[in-house]
Amino acid sequence: MTAIDARTGPPRPSAHPGTTDLTTPTEQVLLAAPAENFPVASRLLPAATRDHLNALYVFGRLVDDIGDEAPGDRLALLDELAADLELIWSGGEPKLPVHRRLAHTVRACDLPAEPFRRLVQANRQDQIVTRYDTYEDLVQYCTLSADPIGRMVLGVFGLATPARIALSDRICTALQLAEHFQDVAEDLAAGRIYVPLEDLEAFGVTETDLAAPVASPAVRHLMAFEVARARTLLDQGAPLVNLVGGRLRLAMAGFVGGGRAALDAIRRADYDMLGGAPKAPKPRMAAFAAAAWARSLVPGQAAAARAAGTAVTASSTTAPSTTAPSTTAPGAAAAGGTGSSGPVPSGTIPTTIPGRGAAVASTVPAPAPAGSDVDVPEGAR
Ligand SMILES: CC(C)=CCC/C(C)=C/CC/C(C)=C/COP(=O)(O)OP(=O)(O)O
């Protein structure tokens, strides 16, 4: 990766000068935990499963809070957290209450250390990388920041097979990208850009354009392109809904539907997110989730999903690969594959990257088409 490396602003005075005391943020997160349960940890789940998901969530929040907000030397805090975390697998006794709680979950569900290490690493990277040169670089970041969450969830349910993991990685990366694309303005205000610089250049967009209050046509075309690519990735992962059962299936449909709704909200904002993050209203999110769930009930979907899972497993192991199939035009993909392009300004929606002549590309290979889940009912639009 050849990203611009920079510390995120000048060092701020530590609340605890001379120490890397994690106790305070840890306690804050733990105290907040009952009100901040992991969205999937619904009351419908068995108490033990709910506890495990909440243990993951509280850990993730702690790492994120340190990476995003902790005063003082965040890298030192993350190092200290990482050392404490390792004790879970080396048989020691973690110091942090969050980790002691997590240790119970790790043992009960036999969770590997790797996803946890990756989440910490993502937050280290956040301290030093503020730009991503290529889409591959950005996806690689998502393998640290987002994919581990899906892997942990699958692990808690005892469902972490290679096929499910491969699909889950696609969903999680797509969700992270959707979030980044919604938050372009907020991220820029924080000194970060999570849109590949190569794409900015290809679409003739400068950082100054991203700082404008209203998106120019070039910015809108750029974002239509990014949204389409994320949507393709999400569609590639969607067969996971069919490869899980019970309430987890509902939750998966919720994640897939939520991601689609988020990308659709960007489309409905005419791909202008510079005035603030376009958000999908709850009824729309529910409609997209219901559509993903209903799709999973269609006869033959389970077999198609297994084929899709096998296909993506064959083409990737721990992270999305970098081969590049073509996708649909951005507007068509964003509208649920119906061909309705949405009101992108200035007419034509590019299916090629200006100056490169290549078709709009995803960095992951497409699984079997029969497994893709692109239909959104009329009522969900
Ligand atoms: C099995 C399966 C597919 C489960 C889905 C699990 C799930 C909800 C994954 C979300 C991944 C994601 C967008 C993480 C970003 O976290 P964040 O919102 O904290 O973002 P930040 O790191 O940018 O703050």
The ligand as an SDF file (V2000), in Angstrom:
LIG
                    3D

 24 23  0  0  0  0  0  0  0  0999 V2000
  -22.0880  -12.8870    9.3890 C   0  0  0  0  0  0  0  0  0  0  0  0
  -22.2420  -11.4640    9.0200 C   0  0  0  0  0  0  0  0  0  0  0  0
  -22.1760  -11.1160    7.5840 C   0  0  0  0  0  0  0  0  0  0  0  0
  -22.4280  -10.5540    9.9690 C   0  0  0  0  0  0  0  0  0  0  0  0
  -22.5010   -9.0950    9.7090 C   0  0  0  0  0  0  0  0  0  0  0  0
  -21.7990   -8.4020   10.8370 C   0  0  0  0  0  0  0  0  0  0  0  0
  -21.7570   -6.9030   10.6370 C   0  0  0  0  0  0  0  0  0  0  0  0
  -22.8550   -6.0740   11.1880 C   0  0  0  0  0  0  0  0  0  0  0  0
  -20.7280   -6.3580    9.9940 C   0  0  0  0  0  0  0  0  0  0  0  0
  -20.5550   -4.8810    9.8160 C   0  0  0  0  0  0  0  0  0  0  0  0
  -19.1730   -4.5830    9.3110 C   0  0  0  0  0  0  0  0  0  0  0  0
  -18.8770   -3.0930    9.4150 C   0  0  0  0  0  0  0  0  0  0  0  0
  -19.5620   -2.1570    8.5050 C   0  0  0  0  0  0  0  0  0  0  0  0
  -18.0140   -2.6730   10.3130 C   0  0  0  0  0  0  0  0  0  0  0  0
  -17.6960   -1.2290   10.5200 C   0  0  0  0  0  0  0  0  0  0  0  0
  -17.9220   -0.9350   11.8510 O   0  0  0  0  0  0  0  0  0  0  0  0
  -18.1990    0.5400   12.3450 P   0  0  0  0  0  0  0  0  0  0  0  0
  -19.5920    0.9530   12.0670 O   0  0  0  0  0  0  0  0  0  0  0  0
  -17.7690    0.6000   13.7400 O   0  0  0  0  0  0  0  0  0  0  0  0
  -17.3120    1.3830   11.3700 O   0  0  0  0  0  0  0  0  0  0  0  0
  -16.0190    2.1800   11.6830 P   0  0  0  0  0  0  0  0  0  0  0  0
  -14.9730    1.1760   11.9900 O   0  0  0  0  0  0  0  0  0  0  0  0
  -15.8060    2.9010   10.4020 O   0  0  0  0  0  0  0  0  0  0  0  0
  -16.3330    3.0870   12.8380 O   0  0  0  0  0  0  0  0  0  0  0  0
  1  2  1  0
  2  3  1  0
  2  4  2  0
  4  5  1  0
  5  6  1  0
  6  7  1  0
  7  8  1  0
  7  9  2  0
  9 10  1  0
 10 11  1  0
 11 12  1  0
 12 13  1  0
 12 14  2  0
 14 15  1  0
 15 16  1  0
 16 17  1  0
 17 18  2  0
 17 19  1  0
 17 20  1  0
 20 21  1  0
 21 22  2  0
 21 23  1  0
 21 24  1  0
M  END
$$$$
